[in-house]
Amino acid sequence: MATLRFHIVPNAKSDKVVGEHDNAIKIKLRAPAVEGKANVALRCFLAEKLKVPERAIILQHGQRSRQKVIRVEGLSEEELRARLATSH
């Protein structure tokens, strides 16, 4: 199980991992930050990139913030970072 910080940029032109921002993995998402749409899009994006089921991705903190803490079941932090690094 890995727990990491993410910095989310909503309303982007495409969904992608763009590097790091303030000790967090920075991800741009097309979804707007309205009514939880960006959170849903983030879970779908991470599930696809990490090749894990969506239910394995748990948003622990930051439901209404760009700064999020996410727990991913079934992966170590090293595996998670490696899979995200090869995706962009």
Buried (B, 14 or more C-beta within 10 A) or exposed (E): EBEBBBBBBBEBEEBBBEEEBEEBBBBBBBBEBEEEBBBBBBBBBBBEBBEBEEEBBEBEEBEEEBEBBBBBEEBEEEBBBEBBEEBE
